[in-house]
Amino acid sequence: MKKEGSIKVSILVWNLSTNDGIIRASLLEQALKKLGHKVEILGFQFGQQLYKAIPSELQIISVKGTNYPGLLKYIVKILKKIDGDLIYAIKPQPASFGVALIKKIYTGKPVILDIDDWELSWHGGDEWQYRPTVKQLARDILKKEGSLRRPDHPLYLKWMENLISRADAISVHTNFLHKRFGGTFVPNGKDTLLFDPNKYDPEESRSLYGLAGYRILMFPGAPRPYKGLEDLLIALERLNEPDLRLVIVGGSPYDDYDDKLIQQWGRWIIKLPNYPADVMPQVVAAAHIVVVPQRDTPAAQAQFPLKLTDGMAMAKPILATRVGDIPEILGGTGYLVEPSSPNQIAEKIQWIFLHWDEAQEQGKRARERCVKYYSIDAMSAILSDVIAGL
């Protein structure tokens, strides 16, 4: 790929302790480096440690994160560390986009905002309002655990949405987000050289991760109610085939939802820990089918599930629901059912295994599509135009 004139790009991630933008940032970093740019990733560390699945080769500048008002002094600290010619903020969060806009005010450096989720969808979307009494407002501000001390409070997210027009460019990865915020489509690319099925033996991977003897339905992500795993587990109950297992890789960093799933459907679940990105191809190689059973909610419609390109790049049969951009991303190379339909899921699981050779060919077509449209090279080509436009 043709190299651009080299610049330095500072990518800002608001919370380095969870997968709340760091994986998206790492994909953008790879794509920008392919264009010959220098890249730094900076962010706040709100937890005891960085997110466990951060790629091992990623160089990160972290600054302590805490609630307001303590965060203000750390914002000053991170502002001094940002020295890119271009600032790329991940998510319209105060601690990423807000910091980028402050830097822009006194340096004039352009800001690109990447929107990979509708943040307000977690709080009721457009219906959410903050109308406290005077007493409640005082508690929310003055109490040590007051809700307005949290940097990701939905009130601040709403303010940030009102400032999106201040960005010099916007990147999104779904039609839902494009209709809402505009911008340029930059897909969730995959390193298709790293995620190469020819480098891994599925049986060896299954033995390595304690999955030998099972037919594996893999969900390589964080469970949440809208992601439809309950529908999949109901389908497994109805099938009642003893060698089928749902393998959850990583689990939820947000709450105990995956533990609740295990309490109810534990006989069908195997939970694996988080792995660095460079180990994930070997993990995904162990899957027979990659499952993405999203329910039809605003949060799901806004997302480009990374699990899709995990499975596509590794040439796996993919079982997903007709939600958001999933049908368009797969482009006929996966198996689709209606959302919240355990019976359809059960039928499709049986069909895939009964037509295994055909499913393998479908997986190969999915990889070809991933290489063409959802690789790091594809991301680089789009980002080249975005930066040129600035």
C-alpha positions as CSV (number, residue, x, y, z in Angstrom):
1,M,0.0,0.0,0.0
2,K,1.2,3.5,-0.8
3,K,2.6,5.3,2.2
4,E,1.3,8.8,3.2
5,G,3.5,11.6,4.3
6,S,4.3,10.5,7.8
7,I,2.5,12.3,10.7
8,K,2.1,11.3,14.4
9,V,-1.4,10.3,15.5
10,S,-2.4,10.3,19.2
11,I,-5.3,7.9,19.9
12,L,-7.2,8.6,23.1
13,V,-9.0,5.8,24.9
14,W,-11.1,6.9,27.9
15,N,-10.8,3.7,30.0
16,L,-7.8,1.3,29.5
17,S,-9.0,-1.1,32.2
18,T,-11.9,-2.5,30.2
19,N,-12.6,-3.3,26.5
20,D,-14.3,0.0,26.2
21,G,-12.5,1.2,23.1
22,I,-9.0,-0.3,23.4
23,I,-9.5,-3.1,20.9
24,R,-11.0,-0.6,18.4
25,A,-8.0,1.7,19.1
26,S,-5.5,-1.2,18.4
27,L,-7.2,-1.9,15.0
28,L,-6.9,1.8,14.1
29,E,-3.3,1.8,15.2
30,Q,-2.4,-1.1,12.9
31,A,-4.2,0.5,10.0
32,L,-2.5,3.9,10.6
33,K,0.9,2.3,10.9
34,K,0.4,0.6,7.5
35,L,0.1,4.1,6.1
36,G,3.5,4.9,7.5
37,H,2.3,7.1,10.4
38,K,3.6,7.1,13.9
39,V,1.0,6.2,16.5
40,E,0.7,6.5,20.2
41,I,-2.2,5.3,22.3
42,L,-3.0,7.2,25.5
43,G,-5.7,6.8,28.1
44,F,-6.9,6.6,31.7
45,Q,-6.5,3.5,33.8
46,F,-9.5,3.4,36.1
47,G,-8.9,-0.1,37.4
48,Q,-6.0,-1.9,39.1
49,Q,-4.6,-3.1,35.8
50,L,-4.9,-2.6,32.1
51,Y,-7.4,-4.7,30.1
52,K,-6.1,-8.2,30.0
53,A,-6.8,-8.8,26.3
54,I,-4.7,-5.8,25.1
55,P,-2.4,-7.0,22.3
56,S,1.0,-7.7,23.8
57,E,2.9,-5.6,21.3
58,L,0.8,-2.5,21.9
59,Q,2.7,0.4,23.5
60,I,0.4,2.4,25.7
61,I,0.8,5.6,27.7
62,S,-1.5,5.3,30.7
63,V,-2.5,8.0,33.3
64,K,-4.4,7.3,36.5
65,G,-8.1,7.5,36.2
66,T,-10.5,8.4,39.0
67,N,-13.8,10.1,39.5
68,Y,-14.3,13.9,39.5
69,P,-13.0,16.2,40.8
70,G,-9.8,14.2,41.1
71,L,-9.8,13.4,37.4
72,L,-9.2,17.0,36.5
73,K,-5.6,17.0,37.6
74,Y,-5.0,13.8,35.6
75,I,-6.6,15.4,32.5
76,V,-4.0,18.2,32.8
77,K,-1.4,15.5,33.0
78,I,-2.5,13.6,29.9
79,L,-2.9,16.8,27.9
80,K,0.8,17.4,28.4
81,K,1.6,13.9,27.0
82,I,-0.5,14.2,23.8
83,D,2.0,15.3,21.1
84,G,0.5,13.9,17.9
85,D,-0.1,16.1,14.8
86,L,-3.6,14.6,14.8
87,I,-5.8,13.4,17.7
88,Y,-8.1,10.4,17.2
89,A,-10.6,10.1,20.1
90,I,-12.3,6.8,20.7
91,K,-15.9,7.3,21.7
92,P,-17.7,10.6,22.6
93,Q,-16.7,10.3,26.2
94,P,-15.5,13.3,28.3
95,A,-12.2,11.5,29.1
96,S,-11.4,10.9,25.4
97,F,-13.3,13.2,23.0
98,G,-13.6,15.9,25.7
99,V,-9.9,15.8,26.3
100,A,-9.2,15.9,22.6
101,L,-11.4,19.1,22.2
102,I,-9.5,20.8,25.0
103,K,-6.2,20.0,23.2
104,K,-7.6,21.3,20.0
105,I,-8.7,24.6,21.5
106,Y,-5.1,25.6,22.5
107,T,-3.1,23.8,19.8
108,G,-5.4,23.9,16.8
109,K,-4.6,20.2,16.1
110,P,-7.4,18.4,14.2
111,V,-9.6,15.8,15.9
112,I,-11.2,12.7,14.5
113,L,-13.9,11.1,16.6
114,D,-14.5,7.4,16.3
115,I,-18.0,6.3,17.3
116,D,-18.2,2.5,17.7
117,D,-21.2,2.4,20.0
118,W,-24.2,4.5,20.9
119,E,-23.1,5.2,24.4
120,L,-26.5,6.6,25.5
121,S,-28.3,3.4,24.4
122,W,-27.1,1.8,27.7
123,H,-29.2,4.4,29.6
124,G,-32.4,4.5,27.6
125,G,-31.2,6.4,24.5
126,D,-33.1,9.6,23.6
127,E,-35.7,8.9,26.3
128,W,-33.1,9.4,29.1
129,Q,-33.3,12.7,31.0
130,Y,-31.7,14.0,34.1
131,R,-34.2,16.1,36.2
132,P,-33.0,15.9,39.8
133,T,-34.4,17.9,42.7
134,V,-32.0,20.4,44.2
135,K,-31.4,18.0,47.1
136,Q,-30.6,15.1,44.7
137,L,-28.3,17.3,42.6
138,A,-26.4,18.3,45.7
139,R,-26.0,14.6,46.6
140,D,-24.9,13.6,43.1
141,I,-22.2,16.3,43.1
142,L,-21.0,16.5,46.7
143,K,-21.2,13.0,48.0
144,K,-18.1,10.9,47.6
145,E,-20.0,8.3,45.6
146,G,-22.3,10.8,43.9
147,S,-23.3,9.7,40.4
148,L,-22.2,13.0,38.8
149,R,-18.7,12.3,39.9
150,R,-18.5,9.5,37.4
151,P,-16.9,10.6,34.2
152,D,-19.2,8.4,32.1
153,H,-22.4,9.6,33.6
154,P,-25.1,9.8,30.9
155,L,-25.5,13.5,31.4
156,Y,-21.9,14.0,30.3
157,L,-22.5,11.6,27.4
158,K,-25.4,13.7,26.3
159,W,-23.2,16.9,26.4
160,M,-20.6,15.1,24.4
161,E,-23.1,14.2,21.7
162,N,-24.0,17.8,21.4
163,L,-20.3,18.6,20.7
164,I,-19.8,16.0,18.0
165,S,-20.0,18.6,15.3
166,R,-16.8,20.1,16.7
167,A,-14.8,17.1,15.4
168,D,-12.9,17.7,12.1
169,A,-13.9,14.2,11.0
170,I,-16.0,11.3,12.3
171,S,-15.5,7.5,11.7
172,V,-18.3,5.0,12.3
173,H,-18.7,1.3,11.5
174,T,-22.5,0.7,11.2
175,N,-25.4,2.1,9.2
176,F,-27.2,2.8,12.5
177,L,-24.3,5.1,13.7
178,H,-24.0,6.7,10.3
179,K,-27.6,7.7,10.2
180,R,-27.4,9.1,13.6
181,F,-24.0,10.8,13.5
182,G,-22.8,10.9,9.9
183,G,-19.1,10.3,9.2
184,T,-17.1,7.8,7.2
185,F,-17.5,4.0,7.4
186,V,-14.3,2.5,8.9
187,P,-15.0,-1.2,9.5
188,N,-13.7,-3.3,12.4
189,G,-10.8,-4.8,10.4
190,K,-9.0,-7.9,11.2
191,D,-5.3,-8.8,10.9
192,T,-6.0,-11.6,8.3
193,L,-2.3,-12.5,8.3
194,L,-2.5,-13.3,12.1
195,F,-6.0,-14.7,11.8
196,D,-5.1,-17.3,9.2
197,P,-6.8,-20.7,9.5
198,N,-3.9,-22.4,7.6
199,K,-1.6,-21.8,10.6
200,Y,-3.7,-23.7,13.1
201,D,-5.0,-27.2,13.6
202,P,-8.6,-27.2,15.1
203,E,-8.1,-30.5,16.9
204,E,-4.9,-29.4,18.4
205,S,-6.5,-26.2,19.6
206,R,-9.4,-28.1,21.1
207,S,-7.0,-30.4,23.0
208,L,-4.9,-27.4,24.1
209,Y,-7.9,-25.6,25.6
210,G,-9.6,-28.6,27.1
211,L,-12.4,-28.8,24.5
212,A,-11.6,-32.1,22.9
213,G,-14.6,-34.4,22.3
214,Y,-17.1,-31.5,22.1
215,R,-18.8,-29.8,19.2
216,I,-17.9,-26.2,20.0
217,L,-20.2,-23.2,19.5
218,M,-17.9,-20.3,20.4
219,F,-18.7,-16.8,21.6
220,P,-15.4,-14.9,21.8
221,G,-16.7,-11.9,23.6
222,A,-18.3,-10.3,26.7
223,P,-21.8,-11.7,27.5
224,R,-24.6,-9.1,27.9
225,P,-28.4,-9.7,27.8
226,Y,-28.8,-8.1,24.4
227,K,-26.2,-10.5,22.9
228,G,-28.7,-13.3,22.8
229,L,-26.8,-16.1,24.6
230,E,-29.9,-17.0,26.6
231,D,-31.6,-17.8,23.3
232,L,-28.7,-20.0,22.2
233,L,-28.7,-21.8,25.6
234,I,-32.4,-22.4,25.4
235,A,-31.7,-23.9,21.9
236,L,-29.1,-26.2,23.4
237,E,-31.5,-27.3,26.1
238,R,-34.0,-28.2,23.5
239,L,-31.5,-30.1,21.3
240,N,-30.2,-31.9,24.4
241,E,-27.2,-33.3,22.5
242,P,-24.5,-34.1,25.2
243,D,-21.5,-33.2,23.1
244,L,-22.6,-29.6,22.3
245,R,-21.0,-26.8,24.3
246,L,-21.1,-23.0,24.3
247,V,-17.6,-21.7,24.9
248,I,-17.5,-18.2,26.2
249,V,-14.1,-16.6,25.8
250,G,-13.3,-13.8,28.3
251,G,-16.5,-13.4,30.1
252,S,-18.1,-10.1,31.2
253,P,-15.8,-7.4,32.6
254,Y,-18.8,-5.3,33.5
255,D,-20.9,-7.5,35.9
256,D,-21.7,-11.0,36.9
257,Y,-24.0,-11.8,34.0
258,D,-22.0,-14.7,32.7
259,D,-22.1,-16.2,36.2
260,K,-25.9,-16.0,36.1
261,L,-25.8,-17.8,32.8
262,I,-23.7,-20.6,34.3
263,Q,-26.0,-20.9,37.3
264,Q,-28.9,-21.6,35.0
265,W,-27.3,-23.4,32.0
266,G,-23.9,-24.5,33.4
267,R,-24.0,-28.0,31.9
268,W,-23.8,-26.4,28.4
269,I,-21.2,-23.8,29.1
270,I,-17.4,-23.8,29.2
271,K,-15.8,-20.5,30.1
272,L,-12.3,-19.6,29.0
273,P,-10.3,-16.7,30.3
274,N,-9.3,-13.5,28.4
275,Y,-6.4,-14.0,26.0
276,P,-4.2,-11.4,24.3
277,A,-5.2,-10.6,20.7
278,D,-2.2,-12.5,19.3
279,V,-3.4,-15.7,21.0
280,M,-7.1,-15.4,19.9
281,P,-6.6,-17.0,16.4
282,Q,-5.5,-20.2,18.1
283,V,-8.5,-20.0,20.4
284,V,-11.0,-19.4,17.6
285,A,-9.5,-22.2,15.7
286,A,-11.0,-24.6,18.3
287,A,-14.5,-23.6,17.3
288,H,-16.8,-25.6,15.1
289,I,-19.2,-22.7,14.8
290,V,-18.8,-19.0,15.8
291,V,-22.1,-17.7,17.2
292,V,-23.4,-14.1,17.2
293,P,-27.1,-14.4,18.3
294,Q,-27.7,-10.6,18.9
295,R,-31.2,-9.5,20.0
296,D,-32.8,-6.6,18.2
297,T,-32.1,-3.7,20.5
298,P,-30.6,-0.2,19.9
299,A,-27.3,-1.3,21.5
300,A,-27.0,-4.3,19.2
301,Q,-28.1,-2.3,16.1
302,A,-25.3,0.2,16.7
303,Q,-22.5,-2.4,17.0
304,F,-20.2,-4.1,14.5
305,P,-19.5,-7.3,16.5
306,L,-15.8,-8.2,16.4
307,K,-16.8,-11.8,16.8
308,L,-18.0,-11.7,13.2
309,T,-14.6,-11.0,11.8
310,D,-13.0,-13.4,14.3
311,G,-15.0,-16.2,12.7
312,M,-14.8,-14.9,9.1
313,A,-11.1,-14.5,9.2
314,M,-10.7,-18.0,10.6
315,A,-13.0,-19.5,7.9
316,K,-15.6,-20.7,10.5
317,P,-19.3,-21.3,9.8
318,I,-21.0,-18.3,11.5
319,L,-24.5,-18.5,13.0
320,A,-25.9,-15.1,13.6
321,T,-29.2,-13.1,13.8
322,R,-30.7,-10.6,11.4
323,V,-29.9,-7.6,13.5
324,G,-28.3,-4.3,12.4
325,D,-25.5,-4.6,9.9
326,I,-24.9,-8.3,10.5
327,P,-26.5,-9.5,7.3
328,E,-24.6,-6.9,5.3
329,I,-21.3,-7.7,6.9
330,L,-21.7,-11.4,6.3
331,G,-22.9,-10.8,2.7
332,G,-24.4,-14.3,2.3
333,T,-21.4,-16.1,3.8
334,G,-23.0,-17.0,7.2
335,Y,-26.2,-18.6,8.5
336,L,-28.9,-16.2,9.7
337,V,-31.9,-16.6,11.9
338,E,-34.4,-14.2,13.4
339,P,-33.4,-12.6,16.7
340,S,-34.8,-14.1,19.9
341,S,-35.7,-17.3,18.2
342,P,-34.3,-20.4,20.1
343,N,-36.2,-22.8,17.8
344,Q,-34.6,-21.4,14.7
345,I,-31.2,-21.4,16.3
346,A,-31.6,-25.1,17.3
347,E,-32.7,-26.0,13.7
348,K,-29.8,-24.1,12.2
349,I,-27.2,-25.8,14.5
350,Q,-28.6,-29.2,13.4
351,W,-28.5,-28.2,9.8
352,I,-24.9,-27.0,9.9
353,F,-23.6,-30.2,11.4
354,L,-25.7,-32.3,9.0
355,H,-24.2,-30.4,6.1
356,W,-20.7,-30.0,7.4
357,D,-18.8,-30.0,4.2
358,E,-21.1,-27.3,2.8
359,A,-20.6,-25.3,6.0
360,Q,-16.8,-25.5,5.6
361,E,-17.1,-24.1,2.1
362,Q,-19.2,-21.3,3.5
363,G,-16.6,-20.5,6.0
364,K,-13.9,-20.3,3.3
365,R,-16.1,-17.8,1.5
366,A,-16.5,-15.8,4.7
367,R,-12.7,-15.5,4.9
368,E,-12.4,-14.3,1.4
369,R,-15.0,-11.6,2.1
370,C,-13.2,-10.7,5.3
371,V,-9.9,-10.3,3.5
372,K,-11.5,-8.1,0.8
373,Y,-13.7,-5.8,2.9
374,Y,-12.7,-6.2,6.6
375,S,-8.9,-6.5,6.7
376,I,-6.5,-4.0,8.2
377,D,-5.5,-3.1,4.6
378,A,-9.2,-2.2,3.9
379,M,-9.2,0.0,7.0
380,S,-6.0,1.7,5.9
381,A,-7.3,2.6,2.5
382,I,-10.3,4.3,4.0
383,L,-8.3,6.1,6.7
384,S,-5.9,7.4,4.0
385,D,-8.8,9.3,2.5
386,V,-10.1,10.5,5.8
387,I,-6.7,12.0,6.8
388,A,-6.2,13.5,3.3
389,G,-9.5,15.3,3.7
390,L,-8.2,17.1,6.8
